[in-house]
């Protein structure tokens, strides 16, 4: 092993299914398809039997999966490290319009892709206390849990490279608790083993919301501690071009090991790496800190304050007493630096301290990640007083899964025009621009889209019993349900369209099928209410004979990677309507662009860069930008100003408030109306009018299919920047190598 190199630490890997992706990357899909056909079997039926590996909540976990694919395709030595959750993201059932959660028992029939590696099982310590010894600090009287690794292959595309995703499973130590044996309570001793193994039992189902539970902190440390021991073992046994293993020359460590922290969940890697270098390897603080900072890089995923991890010092100190000491010393030196830069600025010291002193003492994990990393990649909203350190690197998606696999007809059409190199050089799609106005190419693109829409229309009719007009515009909004992503604004547009049709049934309208999908965190009351409202509006709209096939509303149950692969190729209009300044990036928007859907969105997240790439004339941008949102916040936002001045908006809010869509329970959605009028942090009413006007523009363009297709081809042709291959190359350049 010459180079350990890229190590992606993530608590989430949202891999989806592996069979078709593996066949495509190995170049054997056609042969396998043909062989099964000869045996009288259907490959698609076989593919449907595979469970989604849903070990992630959404964008963060899916980005990690794309990065693994890209590292393998680029031939980079890159490993993923995470947790082998027994239960992934919950399965969502919609019963009477409401979300119900069911456990995702994805390992019920085993996982044929993984290989257990008991020979690399490692101990992980919790609790205990710290003592001073002549050799330095020692963490003693700990509780031990073992980490058993399972390796999953990550094949590169057509290059005979296979990297590894190593997932850790928690195992109890072999020796039972002797106290219970002595008391004769054998049963209790056996049951207690389960407590240790709960660490890898279930994925926390929160997305963009921090939930501080002891088990979550244990999961984070469990993954980090096992991973770093594994990295040290690899490092010490590697020869790096010499005959003998180098064993203890840690000066080389940052040149050979690049640790990427995917959000703050693996940020304990920083104090754990320090602990290993200080307490186990005996390095002095300055040398250990230098190695740690040079080895770690951090990707930030959010600017929402409620999503930032802040661990209570009391919890942290109980579970990880040595790490708390190390973090306190990191903070002491960090505050000394601040004092040198800004002498006497006590307010700045308080604000920038890793330990928050207001109320309960808490450790701010985002600050720890920034201070302990040599480079920070992430959202534009980060503090940027150090341009060397803060470098925004645009996220990306793998073109193999998100075009080659999920949209083979469009892939074939592109290959006919420009060859096959775009699968690994996505910027080659630029060549398609020359045919944007070509009638024949437009018709070919339209034919592909229409076939995809027919397939989805049949699927939706069989699943939901709603007959879809395949000639209607497929208007799709799929992502986690969250107030800042504004699914509620979308359904307000649907209610507006419904009211207009009812008011003037003879008027000519652009037919629409509005498809919304996504999961709400189980404890997120408002998000669950939004799901119920979408379903109740759908009940009214879909069963109104006056509306007919002019408007339909579908809520997709149990949205996941496999469903995304079906729905994205059939989409005409992609909804990316988060409040400006709230979405870190988004990658769903890129998948829709790559598959020739047009975007209606705000200037938020990666929409900004998408608009730059394709030109404002090929995207439907509406609403306030970040500066305007901040100005409105400063001035003071009064929703009633908008409510009272727009009769259509007033009617929509009143219908939600007064039970028009819930006649059995008139107060069902009163709290949603209250949020809109009194407590709305995401300014839905302020952007409503601009959104409705932009949707009218969308309708007009859709009527002119030649113009629509020209824009769609421009979208496909300018999606080259948004390949995760390019993200990885950029990240490698800033990570030193």
Secondary structure, 3 states (H helix, E strand, C coil): CCCCEEEEECCCEEEECCHHHHHHHHCCHHHHHHHHHHCCCCHHHHHHCCCCEEECCCHHHHHHHHHHHHHHHCCCCEEEEEECCCECCCEEEEECCEEEEECCCCCCCCCCCEEEEEEEEEEEEECCEEEEECCEEEEECCEEEEEEEEEEEEECCCCCCEEEEEEEEEEECCCCCHHHHHCCCHHHHHHHHHHHHHHHCECCCCCCCCCCCHHHHHHHHHHHHHHHHHHHHHHHHCCCCCCCCCCCCHHHHHHHEEEEEECHHHCHHHHHHHHHHHHHCCCCHHHHHHHHHHHEEEECCCCCHHHCCEEEHHHHHHHCHHHHHHHHHHHHHHHHHHHHHCCCCHHHHHHHCCEECCCCCEEEHHHHHHHCCCEEECCCCCCCCCCCCECCCCCCECHHHHHHHCCHHHHHHHHHHHCCHHHCCHHHHHHHHHHCCCHHHHHHHHHHHHHHHHHHHHHHHHHHCCCCCCCCEEEEEECCCCHHHCHHHHHHHHHHHHHHHHHCCCCCCCCEEEEEECCCCCCCHHHHHHHHHHHHHHHHHHCCCCCHHHEEEEEECCCCHHHHHHHHHHCCEEEECCCCCCCCCCCHHHHHHHCCCEEEECCCCCHHHHHHHHCHHHCEECCCCHHHHHHHHHHCCCHHHHHHHCHHHHHHHHHHHHCCCCCCCCCCCHHHHHHHHHHCCCCHHHHHHHHHHHHHHHHHHHHCHHHHHHHHHHHHHCCHHHEHHHHHHHHHHHCCC
